[in-house]
Amino acid sequence: MKVMGSALLVFQAIVLGLAIPVSLVIYNVDKSFALWSTFALMILCVLAVGGVRRDRRTAIFTGVSVQILIIGVGFFNRPLLFPGILFALIWAMAINLSAKTDAAIQARAQQAQSGSES
């Protein structure tokens, strides 16, 4: 979860930055609102990488709260809505995949431990 969650949040910050011109040119969102909200969310994504580096529970809470904030702002700044929903789905898949990976690592460790006792 640490590596995948960190990479996901950094990539999301880049995608949010690329949504700024779309907000300004195509959707005619207020310039100050588009810039401030998007830059704040980009900084939040980068800072959230620190929360993802901790234990699994903190990583899930940090990632989910960032996704909820981005989707919430996306209702006011439309170009952020689709990436927010897309990254929320990717985040859910990352949580599922990390749970399966953790279970496989634990099963392998138990198998190795029982094999060494024989």
Phi and psi restraints in degrees (range 20) as a CNS / XPLOR table:
assign (resid 1 and name C) (resid 2 and name N)
       (resid 2 and name CA) (resid 2 and name C) 1.0 -64.4 20.0 2
assign (resid 2 and name N) (resid 2 and name CA)
       (resid 2 and name C) (resid 3 and name N) 1.0 -51.0 20.0 2
assign (resid 2 and name C) (resid 3 and name N)
       (resid 3 and name CA) (resid 3 and name C) 1.0 -72.3 20.0 2
assign (resid 3 and name N) (resid 3 and name CA)
       (resid 3 and name C) (resid 4 and name N) 1.0 -46.8 20.0 2
assign (resid 3 and name C) (resid 4 and name N)
       (resid 4 and name CA) (resid 4 and name C) 1.0 -65.8 20.0 2
assign (resid 4 and name N) (resid 4 and name CA)
       (resid 4 and name C) (resid 5 and name N) 1.0 -42.8 20.0 2
assign (resid 4 and name C) (resid 5 and name N)
       (resid 5 and name CA) (resid 5 and name C) 1.0 -65.6 20.0 2
assign (resid 5 and name N) (resid 5 and name CA)
       (resid 5 and name C) (resid 6 and name N) 1.0 -39.7 20.0 2
assign (resid 5 and name C) (resid 6 and name N)
       (resid 6 and name CA) (resid 6 and name C) 1.0 -65.1 20.0 2
assign (resid 6 and name N) (resid 6 and name CA)
       (resid 6 and name C) (resid 7 and name N) 1.0 -46.7 20.0 2
assign (resid 6 and name C) (resid 7 and name N)
       (resid 7 and name CA) (resid 7 and name C) 1.0 -62.4 20.0 2
assign (resid 7 and name N) (resid 7 and name CA)
       (resid 7 and name C) (resid 8 and name N) 1.0 -39.0 20.0 2
assign (resid 7 and name C) (resid 8 and name N)
       (resid 8 and name CA) (resid 8 and name C) 1.0 -63.7 20.0 2
assign (resid 8 and name N) (resid 8 and name CA)
       (resid 8 and name C) (resid 9 and name N) 1.0 -43.1 20.0 2
assign (resid 8 and name C) (resid 9 and name N)
       (resid 9 and name CA) (resid 9 and name C) 1.0 -69.8 20.0 2
assign (resid 9 and name N) (resid 9 and name CA)
       (resid 9 and name C) (resid 10 and name N) 1.0 -38.6 20.0 2
assign (resid 9 and name C) (resid 10 and name N)
       (resid 10 and name CA) (resid 10 and name C) 1.0 -66.4 20.0 2
assign (resid 10 and name N) (resid 10 and name CA)
       (resid 10 and name C) (resid 11 and name N) 1.0 -43.2 20.0 2
assign (resid 10 and name C) (resid 11 and name N)
       (resid 11 and name CA) (resid 11 and name C) 1.0 -63.7 20.0 2
assign (resid 11 and name N) (resid 11 and name CA)
       (resid 11 and name C) (resid 12 and name N) 1.0 -36.4 20.0 2
assign (resid 11 and name C) (resid 12 and name N)
       (resid 12 and name CA) (resid 12 and name C) 1.0 -65.5 20.0 2
assign (resid 12 and name N) (resid 12 and name CA)
       (resid 12 and name C) (resid 13 and name N) 1.0 -37.9 20.0 2
assign (resid 12 and name C) (resid 13 and name N)
       (resid 13 and name CA) (resid 13 and name C) 1.0 -61.9 20.0 2
assign (resid 13 and name N) (resid 13 and name CA)
       (resid 13 and name C) (resid 14 and name N) 1.0 -39.2 20.0 2
assign (resid 13 and name C) (resid 14 and name N)
       (resid 14 and name CA) (resid 14 and name C) 1.0 -65.6 20.0 2
assign (resid 14 and name N) (resid 14 and name CA)
       (resid 14 and name C) (resid 15 and name N) 1.0 -44.5 20.0 2
assign (resid 14 and name C) (resid 15 and name N)
       (resid 15 and name CA) (resid 15 and name C) 1.0 -63.4 20.0 2
assign (resid 15 and name N) (resid 15 and name CA)
       (resid 15 and name C) (resid 16 and name N) 1.0 -39.3 20.0 2
assign (resid 15 and name C) (resid 16 and name N)
       (resid 16 and name CA) (resid 16 and name C) 1.0 -63.1 20.0 2
assign (resid 16 and name N) (resid 16 and name CA)
       (resid 16 and name C) (resid 17 and name N) 1.0 -40.0 20.0 2
assign (resid 16 and name C) (resid 17 and name N)
       (resid 17 and name CA) (resid 17 and name C) 1.0 -62.3 20.0 2
assign (resid 17 and name N) (resid 17 and name CA)
       (resid 17 and name C) (resid 18 and name N) 1.0 -36.2 20.0 2
assign (resid 17 and name C) (resid 18 and name N)
       (resid 18 and name CA) (resid 18 and name C) 1.0 -72.8 20.0 2
assign (resid 18 and name N) (resid 18 and name CA)
       (resid 18 and name C) (resid 19 and name N) 1.0 -14.4 20.0 2
assign (resid 18 and name C) (resid 19 and name N)
       (resid 19 and name CA) (resid 19 and name C) 1.0 -83.4 20.0 2
assign (resid 19 and name N) (resid 19 and name CA)
       (resid 19 and name C) (resid 20 and name N) 1.0 -11.4 20.0 2
assign (resid 19 and name C) (resid 20 and name N)
       (resid 20 and name CA) (resid 20 and name C) 1.0 -61.7 20.0 2
assign (resid 20 and name N) (resid 20 and name CA)
       (resid 20 and name C) (resid 21 and name N) 1.0 -50.7 20.0 2
assign (resid 20 and name C) (resid 21 and name N)
       (resid 21 and name CA) (resid 21 and name C) 1.0 -61.3 20.0 2
assign (resid 21 and name N) (resid 21 and name CA)
       (resid 21 and name C) (resid 22 and name N) 1.0 -34.0 20.0 2
assign (resid 21 and name C) (resid 22 and name N)
       (resid 22 and name CA) (resid 22 and name C) 1.0 -64.8 20.0 2
assign (resid 22 and name N) (resid 22 and name CA)
       (resid 22 and name C) (resid 23 and name N) 1.0 -41.0 20.0 2
assign (resid 22 and name C) (resid 23 and name N)
       (resid 23 and name CA) (resid 23 and name C) 1.0 -61.6 20.0 2
assign (resid 23 and name N) (resid 23 and name CA)
       (resid 23 and name C) (resid 24 and name N) 1.0 -43.3 20.0 2
assign (resid 23 and name C) (resid 24 and name N)
       (resid 24 and name CA) (resid 24 and name C) 1.0 -77.9 20.0 2
assign (resid 24 and name N) (resid 24 and name CA)
       (resid 24 and name C) (resid 25 and name N) 1.0 -42.5 20.0 2
assign (resid 24 and name C) (resid 25 and name N)
       (resid 25 and name CA) (resid 25 and name C) 1.0 -87.1 20.0 2
assign (resid 25 and name N) (resid 25 and name CA)
       (resid 25 and name C) (resid 26 and name N) 1.0 -49.2 20.0 2
assign (resid 25 and name C) (resid 26 and name N)
       (resid 26 and name CA) (resid 26 and name C) 1.0 -86.4 20.0 2
assign (resid 26 and name N) (resid 26 and name CA)
       (resid 26 and name C) (resid 27 and name N) 1.0 -45.1 20.0 2
assign (resid 26 and name C) (resid 27 and name N)
       (resid 27 and name CA) (resid 27 and name C) 1.0 -93.8 20.0 2
assign (resid 27 and name N) (resid 27 and name CA)
       (resid 27 and name C) (resid 28 and name N) 1.0 -6.2 20.0 2
assign (resid 27 and name C) (resid 28 and name N)
       (resid 28 and name CA) (resid 28 and name C) 1.0 51.3 20.0 2
assign (resid 28 and name N) (resid 28 and name CA)
       (resid 28 and name C) (resid 29 and name N) 1.0 42.8 20.0 2
assign (resid 28 and name C) (resid 29 and name N)
       (resid 29 and name CA) (resid 29 and name C) 1.0 -72.9 20.0 2
assign (resid 29 and name N) (resid 29 and name CA)
       (resid 29 and name C) (resid 30 and name N) 1.0 146.9 20.0 2
assign (resid 29 and name C) (resid 30 and name N)
       (resid 30 and name CA) (resid 30 and name C) 1.0 -51.9 20.0 2
assign (resid 30 and name N) (resid 30 and name CA)
       (resid 30 and name C) (resid 31 and name N) 1.0 130.8 20.0 2
assign (resid 30 and name C) (resid 31 and name N)
       (resid 31 and name CA) (resid 31 and name C) 1.0 -59.8 20.0 2
assign (resid 31 and name N) (resid 31 and name CA)
       (resid 31 and name C) (resid 32 and name N) 1.0 -46.0 20.0 2
assign (resid 31 and name C) (resid 32 and name N)
       (resid 32 and name CA) (resid 32 and name C) 1.0 -66.7 20.0 2
assign (resid 32 and name N) (resid 32 and name CA)
       (resid 32 and name C) (resid 33 and name N) 1.0 -40.0 20.0 2
assign (resid 32 and name C) (resid 33 and name N)
       (resid 33 and name CA) (resid 33 and name C) 1.0 -65.6 20.0 2
assign (resid 33 and name N) (resid 33 and name CA)
       (resid 33 and name C) (resid 34 and name N) 1.0 -44.4 20.0 2
assign (resid 33 and name C) (resid 34 and name N)
       (resid 34 and name CA) (resid 34 and name C) 1.0 -62.2 20.0 2
assign (resid 34 and name N) (resid 34 and name CA)
       (resid 34 and name C) (resid 35 and name N) 1.0 -45.5 20.0 2
assign (resid 34 and name C) (resid 35 and name N)
       (resid 35 and name CA) (resid 35 and name C) 1.0 -68.3 20.0 2
assign (resid 35 and name N) (resid 35 and name CA)
       (resid 35 and name C) (resid 36 and name N) 1.0 -49.0 20.0 2
assign (resid 35 and name C) (resid 36 and name N)
       (resid 36 and name CA) (resid 36 and name C) 1.0 -64.9 20.0 2
assign (resid 36 and name N) (resid 36 and name CA)
       (resid 36 and name C) (resid 37 and name N) 1.0 -45.2 20.0 2
assign (resid 36 and name C) (resid 37 and name N)
       (resid 37 and name CA) (resid 37 and name C) 1.0 -67.1 20.0 2
assign (resid 37 and name N) (resid 37 and name CA)
       (resid 37 and name C) (resid 38 and name N) 1.0 -41.4 20.0 2
assign (resid 37 and name C) (resid 38 and name N)
       (resid 38 and name CA) (resid 38 and name C) 1.0 -70.3 20.0 2
assign (resid 38 and name N) (resid 38 and name CA)
       (resid 38 and name C) (resid 39 and name N) 1.0 -42.7 20.0 2
assign (resid 38 and name C) (resid 39 and name N)
       (resid 39 and name CA) (resid 39 and name C) 1.0 -64.8 20.0 2
assign (resid 39 and name N) (resid 39 and name CA)
       (resid 39 and name C) (resid 40 and name N) 1.0 -37.8 20.0 2
assign (resid 39 and name C) (resid 40 and name N)
       (resid 40 and name CA) (resid 40 and name C) 1.0 -63.7 20.0 2
assign (resid 40 and name N) (resid 40 and name CA)
       (resid 40 and name C) (resid 41 and name N) 1.0 -41.7 20.0 2
assign (resid 40 and name C) (resid 41 and name N)
       (resid 41 and name CA) (resid 41 and name C) 1.0 -68.9 20.0 2
assign (resid 41 and name N) (resid 41 and name CA)
       (resid 41 and name C) (resid 42 and name N) 1.0 -35.1 20.0 2
assign (resid 41 and name C) (resid 42 and name N)
       (resid 42 and name CA) (resid 42 and name C) 1.0 -64.6 20.0 2
assign (resid 42 and name N) (resid 42 and name CA)
       (resid 42 and name C) (resid 43 and name N) 1.0 -44.1 20.0 2
assign (resid 42 and name C) (resid 43 and name N)
       (resid 43 and name CA) (resid 43 and name C) 1.0 -64.7 20.0 2
assign (resid 43 and name N) (resid 43 and name CA)
       (resid 43 and name C) (resid 44 and name N) 1.0 -39.3 20.0 2
assign (resid 43 and name C) (resid 44 and name N)
       (resid 44 and name CA) (resid 44 and name C) 1.0 -61.6 20.0 2
assign (resid 44 and name N) (resid 44 and name CA)
       (resid 44 and name C) (resid 45 and name N) 1.0 -41.0 20.0 2
assign (resid 44 and name C) (resid 45 and name N)
       (resid 45 and name CA) (resid 45 and name C) 1.0 -62.1 20.0 2
assign (resid 45 and name N) (resid 45 and name CA)
       (resid 45 and name C) (resid 46 and name N) 1.0 -44.2 20.0 2
assign (resid 45 and name C) (resid 46 and name N)
       (resid 46 and name CA) (resid 46 and name C) 1.0 -67.9 20.0 2
assign (resid 46 and name N) (resid 46 and name CA)
       (resid 46 and name C) (resid 47 and name N) 1.0 -39.8 20.0 2
assign (resid 46 and name C) (resid 47 and name N)
       (resid 47 and name CA) (resid 47 and name C) 1.0 -69.6 20.0 2
assign (resid 47 and name N) (resid 47 and name CA)
       (resid 47 and name C) (resid 48 and name N) 1.0 -29.7 20.0 2
assign (resid 47 and name C) (resid 48 and name N)
       (resid 48 and name CA) (resid 48 and name C) 1.0 -68.9 20.0 2
assign (resid 48 and name N) (resid 48 and name CA)
       (resid 48 and name C) (resid 49 and name N) 1.0 -17.3 20.0 2
assign (resid 48 and name C) (resid 49 and name N)
       (resid 49 and name CA) (resid 49 and name C) 1.0 -59.6 20.0 2
assign (resid 49 and name N) (resid 49 and name CA)
       (resid 49 and name C) (resid 50 and name N) 1.0 -34.5 20.0 2
assign (resid 49 and name C) (resid 50 and name N)
       (resid 50 and name CA) (resid 50 and name C) 1.0 -63.8 20.0 2
assign (resid 50 and name N) (resid 50 and name CA)
       (resid 50 and name C) (resid 51 and name N) 1.0 -36.9 20.0 2
assign (resid 50 and name C) (resid 51 and name N)
       (resid 51 and name CA) (resid 51 and name C) 1.0 -71.5 20.0 2
assign (resid 51 and name N) (resid 51 and name CA)
       (resid 51 and name C) (resid 52 and name N) 1.0 -30.6 20.0 2
assign (resid 51 and name C) (resid 52 and name N)
       (resid 52 and name CA) (resid 52 and name C) 1.0 -73.3 20.0 2
assign (resid 52 and name N) (resid 52 and name CA)
       (resid 52 and name C) (resid 53 and name N) 1.0 -26.2 20.0 2
assign (resid 52 and name C) (resid 53 and name N)
       (resid 53 and name CA) (resid 53 and name C) 1.0 -73.0 20.0 2
assign (resid 53 and name N) (resid 53 and name CA)
       (resid 53 and name C) (resid 54 and name N) 1.0 -9.6 20.0 2
assign (resid 53 and name C) (resid 54 and name N)
       (resid 54 and name CA) (resid 54 and name C) 1.0 -84.8 20.0 2
assign (resid 54 and name N) (resid 54 and name CA)
       (resid 54 and name C) (resid 55 and name N) 1.0 -149.9 20.0 2
assign (resid 54 and name C) (resid 55 and name N)
       (resid 55 and name CA) (resid 55 and name C) 1.0 -72.6 20.0 2
assign (resid 55 and name N) (resid 55 and name CA)
       (resid 55 and name C) (resid 56 and name N) 1.0 172.1 20.0 2
assign (resid 55 and name C) (resid 56 and name N)
       (resid 56 and name CA) (resid 56 and name C) 1.0 -62.6 20.0 2
assign (resid 56 and name N) (resid 56 and name CA)
       (resid 56 and name C) (resid 57 and name N) 1.0 -41.7 20.0 2
assign (resid 56 and name C) (resid 57 and name N)
       (resid 57 and name CA) (resid 57 and name C) 1.0 -64.7 20.0 2
assign (resid 57 and name N) (resid 57 and name CA)
       (resid 57 and name C) (resid 58 and name N) 1.0 -44.0 20.0 2
assign (resid 57 and name C) (resid 58 and name N)
       (resid 58 and name CA) (resid 58 and name C) 1.0 -64.1 20.0 2
assign (resid 58 and name N) (resid 58 and name CA)
       (resid 58 and name C) (resid 59 and name N) 1.0 -39.4 20.0 2
assign (resid 58 and name C) (resid 59 and name N)
       (resid 59 and name CA) (resid 59 and name C) 1.0 -62.4 20.0 2
assign (resid 59 and name N) (resid 59 and name CA)
       (resid 59 and name C) (resid 60 and name N) 1.0 -44.0 20.0 2
assign (resid 59 and name C) (resid 60 and name N)
       (resid 60 and name CA) (resid 60 and name C) 1.0 -65.4 20.0 2
assign (resid 60 and name N) (resid 60 and name CA)
       (resid 60 and name C) (resid 61 and name N) 1.0 -45.7 20.0 2
assign (resid 60 and name C) (resid 61 and name N)
       (resid 61 and name CA) (resid 61 and name C) 1.0 -62.3 20.0 2
assign (resid 61 and name N) (resid 61 and name CA)
       (resid 61 and name C) (resid 62 and name N) 1.0 -44.3 20.0 2
assign (resid 61 and name C) (resid 62 and name N)
       (resid 62 and name CA) (resid 62 and name C) 1.0 -62.2 20.0 2
assign (resid 62 and name N) (resid 62 and name CA)
       (resid 62 and name C) (resid 63 and name N) 1.0 -48.5 20.0 2
assign (resid 62 and name C) (resid 63 and name N)
       (resid 63 and name CA) (resid 63 and name C) 1.0 -64.9 20.0 2
assign (resid 63 and name N) (resid 63 and name CA)
       (resid 63 and name C) (resid 64 and name N) 1.0 -42.5 20.0 2
assign (resid 63 and name C) (resid 64 and name N)
       (resid 64 and name CA) (resid 64 and name C) 1.0 -66.1 20.0 2
assign (resid 64 and name N) (resid 64 and name CA)
       (resid 64 and name C) (resid 65 and name N) 1.0 -40.9 20.0 2
assign (resid 64 and name C) (resid 65 and name N)
       (resid 65 and name CA) (resid 65 and name C) 1.0 -67.0 20.0 2
assign (resid 65 and name N) (resid 65 and name CA)
       (resid 65 and name C) (resid 66 and name N) 1.0 -36.1 20.0 2
assign (resid 65 and name C) (resid 66 and name N)
       (resid 66 and name CA) (resid 66 and name C) 1.0 -64.8 20.0 2
assign (resid 66 and name N) (resid 66 and name CA)
       (resid 66 and name C) (resid 67 and name N) 1.0 -42.4 20.0 2
assign (resid 66 and name C) (resid 67 and name N)
       (resid 67 and name CA) (resid 67 and name C) 1.0 -64.3 20.0 2
assign (resid 67 and name N) (resid 67 and name CA)
       (resid 67 and name C) (resid 68 and name N) 1.0 -40.3 20.0 2
assign (resid 67 and name C) (resid 68 and name N)
       (resid 68 and name CA) (resid 68 and name C) 1.0 -63.9 20.0 2
assign (resid 68 and name N) (resid 68 and name CA)
       (resid 68 and name C) (resid 69 and name N) 1.0 -42.3 20.0 2
assign (resid 68 and name C) (resid 69 and name N)
       (resid 69 and name CA) (resid 69 and name C) 1.0 -63.3 20.0 2
assign (resid 69 and name N) (resid 69 and name CA)
       (resid 69 and name C) (resid 70 and name N) 1.0 -42.3 20.0 2
assign (resid 69 and name C) (resid 70 and name N)
       (resid 70 and name CA) (resid 70 and name C) 1.0 -66.4 20.0 2
assign (resid 70 and name N) (resid 70 and name CA)
       (resid 70 and name C) (resid 71 and name N) 1.0 -41.1 20.0 2
assign (resid 70 and name C) (resid 71 and name N)
       (resid 71 and name CA) (resid 71 and name C) 1.0 -65.9 20.0 2
assign (resid 71 and name N) (resid 71 and name CA)
       (resid 71 and name C) (resid 72 and name N) 1.0 -39.1 20.0 2
assign (resid 71 and name C) (resid 72 and name N)
       (resid 72 and name CA) (resid 72 and name C) 1.0 -61.5 20.0 2
assign (resid 72 and name N) (resid 72 and name CA)
       (resid 72 and name C) (resid 73 and name N) 1.0 -44.4 20.0 2
assign (resid 72 and name C) (resid 73 and name N)
       (resid 73 and name CA) (resid 73 and name C) 1.0 -68.8 20.0 2
assign (resid 73 and name N) (resid 73 and name CA)
       (resid 73 and name C) (resid 74 and name N) 1.0 -29.1 20.0 2
assign (resid 73 and name C) (resid 74 and name N)
       (resid 74 and name CA) (resid 74 and name C) 1.0 -62.9 20.0 2
assign (resid 74 and name N) (resid 74 and name CA)
       (resid 74 and name C) (resid 75 and name N) 1.0 -22.5 20.0 2
assign (resid 74 and name C) (resid 75 and name N)
       (resid 75 and name CA) (resid 75 and name C) 1.0 -71.0 20.0 2
assign (resid 75 and name N) (resid 75 and name CA)
       (resid 75 and name C) (resid 76 and name N) 1.0 -23.7 20.0 2
assign (resid 75 and name C) (resid 76 and name N)
       (resid 76 and name CA) (resid 76 and name C) 1.0 -99.6 20.0 2
assign (resid 76 and name N) (resid 76 and name CA)
       (resid 76 and name C) (resid 77 and name N) 1.0 -25.0 20.0 2
assign (resid 76 and name C) (resid 77 and name N)
       (resid 77 and name CA) (resid 77 and name C) 1.0 -125.6 20.0 2
assign (resid 77 and name N) (resid 77 and name CA)
       (resid 77 and name C) (resid 78 and name N) 1.0 88.5 20.0 2
assign (resid 77 and name C) (resid 78 and name N)
       (resid 78 and name CA) (resid 78 and name C) 1.0 -51.7 20.0 2
assign (resid 78 and name N) (resid 78 and name CA)
       (resid 78 and name C) (resid 79 and name N) 1.0 -38.8 20.0 2
assign (resid 78 and name C) (resid 79 and name N)
       (resid 79 and name CA) (resid 79 and name C) 1.0 -63.9 20.0 2
assign (resid 79 and name N) (resid 79 and name CA)
       (resid 79 and name C) (resid 80 and name N) 1.0 -13.0 20.0 2
assign (resid 79 and name C) (resid 80 and name N)
       (resid 80 and name CA) (resid 80 and name C) 1.0 -90.9 20.0 2
assign (resid 80 and name N) (resid 80 and name CA)
       (resid 80 and name C) (resid 81 and name N) 1.0 -11.7 20.0 2
assign (resid 80 and name C) (resid 81 and name N)
       (resid 81 and name CA) (resid 81 and name C) 1.0 -70.0 20.0 2
assign (resid 81 and name N) (resid 81 and name CA)
       (resid 81 and name C) (resid 82 and name N) 1.0 -50.6 20.0 2
assign (resid 81 and name C) (resid 82 and name N)
       (resid 82 and name CA) (resid 82 and name C) 1.0 -62.3 20.0 2
assign (resid 82 and name N) (resid 82 and name CA)
       (resid 82 and name C) (resid 83 and name N) 1.0 -49.0 20.0 2
assign (resid 82 and name C) (resid 83 and name N)
       (resid 83 and name CA) (resid 83 and name C) 1.0 -61.3 20.0 2
assign (resid 83 and name N) (resid 83 and name CA)
       (resid 83 and name C) (resid 84 and name N) 1.0 -33.8 20.0 2
assign (resid 83 and name C) (resid 84 and name N)
       (resid 84 and name CA) (resid 84 and name C) 1.0 -63.2 20.0 2
assign (resid 84 and name N) (resid 84 and name CA)
       (resid 84 and name C) (resid 85 and name N) 1.0 -45.1 20.0 2
assign (resid 84 and name C) (resid 85 and name N)
       (resid 85 and name CA) (resid 85 and name C) 1.0 -67.7 20.0 2
assign (resid 85 and name N) (resid 85 and name CA)
       (resid 85 and name C) (resid 86 and name N) 1.0 -42.1 20.0 2
assign (resid 85 and name C) (resid 86 and name N)
       (resid 86 and name CA) (resid 86 and name C) 1.0 -62.1 20.0 2
assign (resid 86 and name N) (resid 86 and name CA)
       (resid 86 and name C) (resid 87 and name N) 1.0 -46.7 20.0 2
assign (resid 86 and name C) (resid 87 and name N)
       (resid 87 and name CA) (resid 87 and name C) 1.0 -70.5 20.0 2
assign (resid 87 and name N) (resid 87 and name CA)
       (resid 87 and name C) (resid 88 and name N) 1.0 -27.5 20.0 2
assign (resid 87 and name C) (resid 88 and name N)
       (resid 88 and name CA) (resid 88 and name C) 1.0 -65.8 20.0 2
assign (resid 88 and name N) (resid 88 and name CA)
       (resid 88 and name C) (resid 89 and name N) 1.0 -40.3 20.0 2
assign (resid 88 and name C) (resid 89 and name N)
       (resid 89 and name CA) (resid 89 and name C) 1.0 -66.1 20.0 2
assign (resid 89 and name N) (resid 89 and name CA)
       (resid 89 and name C) (resid 90 and name N) 1.0 -42.0 20.0 2
assign (resid 89 and name C) (resid 90 and name N)
       (resid 90 and name CA) (resid 90 and name C) 1.0 -64.3 20.0 2
assign (resid 90 and name N) (resid 90 and name CA)
       (resid 90 and name C) (resid 91 and name N) 1.0 -38.6 20.0 2
assign (resid 90 and name C) (resid 91 and name N)
       (resid 91 and name CA) (resid 91 and name C) 1.0 -63.1 20.0 2
assign (resid 91 and name N) (resid 91 and name CA)
       (resid 91 and name C) (resid 92 and name N) 1.0 -41.1 20.0 2
assign (resid 91 and name C) (resid 92 and name N)
       (resid 92 and name CA) (resid 92 and name C) 1.0 -63.5 20.0 2
assign (resid 92 and name N) (resid 92 and name CA)
       (resid 92 and name C) (resid 93 and name N) 1.0 -39.8 20.0 2
assign (resid 92 and name C) (resid 93 and name N)
       (resid 93 and name CA) (resid 93 and name C) 1.0 -66.7 20.0 2
assign (resid 93 and name N) (resid 93 and name CA)
       (resid 93 and name C) (resid 94 and name N) 1.0 -35.8 20.0 2
assign (resid 93 and name C) (resid 94 and name N)
       (resid 94 and name CA) (resid 94 and name C) 1.0 -65.7 20.0 2
assign (resid 94 and name N) (resid 94 and name CA)
       (resid 94 and name C) (resid 95 and name N) 1.0 -39.4 20.0 2
assign (resid 94 and name C) (resid 95 and name N)
       (resid 95 and name CA) (resid 95 and name C) 1.0 -63.2 20.0 2
assign (resid 95 and name N) (resid 95 and name CA)
       (resid 95 and name C) (resid 96 and name N) 1.0 -45.1 20.0 2
assign (resid 95 and name C) (resid 96 and name N)
       (resid 96 and name CA) (resid 96 and name C) 1.0 -62.9 20.0 2
assign (resid 96 and name N) (resid 96 and name CA)
       (resid 96 and name C) (resid 97 and name N) 1.0 -45.3 20.0 2
assign (resid 96 and name C) (resid 97 and name N)
       (resid 97 and name CA) (resid 97 and name C) 1.0 -65.5 20.0 2
assign (resid 97 and name N) (resid 97 and name CA)
       (resid 97 and name C) (resid 98 and name N) 1.0 -39.4 20.0 2
assign (resid 97 and name C) (resid 98 and name N)
       (resid 98 and name CA) (resid 98 and name C) 1.0 -68.6 20.0 2
assign (resid 98 and name N) (resid 98 and name CA)
       (resid 98 and name C) (resid 99 and name N) 1.0 -33.0 20.0 2
assign (resid 98 and name C) (resid 99 and name N)
       (resid 99 and name CA) (resid 99 and name C) 1.0 -65.3 20.0 2
assign (resid 99 and name N) (resid 99 and name CA)
       (resid 99 and name C) (resid 100 and name N) 1.0 -42.6 20.0 2
assign (resid 99 and name C) (resid 100 and name N)
       (resid 100 and name CA) (resid 100 and name C) 1.0 -65.2 20.0 2
assign (resid 100 and name N) (resid 100 and name CA)
       (resid 100 and name C) (resid 101 and name N) 1.0 -39.9 20.0 2
assign (resid 100 and name C) (resid 101 and name N)
       (resid 101 and name CA) (resid 101 and name C) 1.0 -65.0 20.0 2
assign (resid 101 and name N) (resid 101 and name CA)
       (resid 101 and name C) (resid 102 and name N) 1.0 -43.4 20.0 2
assign (resid 101 and name C) (resid 102 and name N)
       (resid 102 and name CA) (resid 102 and name C) 1.0 -62.3 20.0 2
assign (resid 102 and name N) (resid 102 and name CA)
       (resid 102 and name C) (resid 103 and name N) 1.0 -39.8 20.0 2
assign (resid 102 and name C) (resid 103 and name N)
       (resid 103 and name CA) (resid 103 and name C) 1.0 -65.8 20.0 2
assign (resid 103 and name N) (resid 103 and name CA)
       (resid 103 and name C) (resid 104 and name N) 1.0 -40.1 20.0 2
assign (resid 103 and name C) (resid 104 and name N)
       (resid 104 and name CA) (resid 104 and name C) 1.0 -67.3 20.0 2
assign (resid 104 and name N) (resid 104 and name CA)
       (resid 104 and name C) (resid 105 and name N) 1.0 -39.2 20.0 2
assign (resid 104 and name C) (resid 105 and name N)
       (resid 105 and name CA) (resid 105 and name C) 1.0 -65.0 20.0 2
assign (resid 105 and name N) (resid 105 and name CA)
       (resid 105 and name C) (resid 106 and name N) 1.0 -41.7 20.0 2
assign (resid 105 and name C) (resid 106 and name N)
       (resid 106 and name CA) (resid 106 and name C) 1.0 -66.2 20.0 2
assign (resid 106 and name N) (resid 106 and name CA)
       (resid 106 and name C) (resid 107 and name N) 1.0 -40.7 20.0 2
assign (resid 106 and name C) (resid 107 and name N)
       (resid 107 and name CA) (resid 107 and name C) 1.0 -65.1 20.0 2
assign (resid 107 and name N) (resid 107 and name CA)
       (resid 107 and name C) (resid 108 and name N) 1.0 -40.5 20.0 2
assign (resid 107 and name C) (resid 108 and name N)
       (resid 108 and name CA) (resid 108 and name C) 1.0 -65.5 20.0 2
assign (resid 108 and name N) (resid 108 and name CA)
       (resid 108 and name C) (resid 109 and name N) 1.0 -39.5 20.0 2
assign (resid 108 and name C) (resid 109 and name N)
       (resid 109 and name CA) (resid 109 and name C) 1.0 -66.0 20.0 2
assign (resid 109 and name N) (resid 109 and name CA)
       (resid 109 and name C) (resid 110 and name N) 1.0 -40.7 20.0 2
assign (resid 109 and name C) (resid 110 and name N)
       (resid 110 and name CA) (resid 110 and name C) 1.0 -65.9 20.0 2
assign (resid 110 and name N) (resid 110 and name CA)
       (resid 110 and name C) (resid 111 and name N) 1.0 -38.4 20.0 2
assign (resid 110 and name C) (resid 111 and name N)
       (resid 111 and name CA) (resid 111 and name C) 1.0 -66.7 20.0 2
assign (resid 111 and name N) (resid 111 and name CA)
       (resid 111 and name C) (resid 112 and name N) 1.0 -41.4 20.0 2
assign (resid 111 and name C) (resid 112 and name N)
       (resid 112 and name CA) (resid 112 and name C) 1.0 -67.0 20.0 2
assign (resid 112 and name N) (resid 112 and name CA)
       (resid 112 and name C) (resid 113 and name N) 1.0 -36.6 20.0 2
assign (resid 112 and name C) (resid 113 and name N)
       (resid 113 and name CA) (resid 113 and name C) 1.0 -68.9 20.0 2
assign (resid 113 and name N) (resid 113 and name CA)
       (resid 113 and name C) (resid 114 and name N) 1.0 -42.5 20.0 2
assign (resid 113 and name C) (resid 114 and name N)
       (resid 114 and name CA) (resid 114 and name C) 1.0 -70.9 20.0 2
assign (resid 114 and name N) (resid 114 and name CA)
       (resid 114 and name C) (resid 115 and name N) 1.0 -31.0 20.0 2
assign (resid 114 and name C) (resid 115 and name N)
       (resid 115 and name CA) (resid 115 and name C) 1.0 -71.1 20.0 2
assign (resid 115 and name N) (resid 115 and name CA)
       (resid 115 and name C) (resid 116 and name N) 1.0 -32.7 20.0 2
assign (resid 115 and name C) (resid 116 and name N)
       (resid 116 and name CA) (resid 116 and name C) 1.0 -78.7 20.0 2
assign (resid 116 and name N) (resid 116 and name CA)
       (resid 116 and name C) (resid 117 and name N) 1.0 -21.6 20.0 2
assign (resid 116 and name C) (resid 117 and name N)
       (resid 117 and name CA) (resid 117 and name C) 1.0 -78.9 20.0 2
assign (resid 117 and name N) (resid 117 and name CA)
       (resid 117 and name C) (resid 118 and name N) 1.0 -23.9 20.0 2
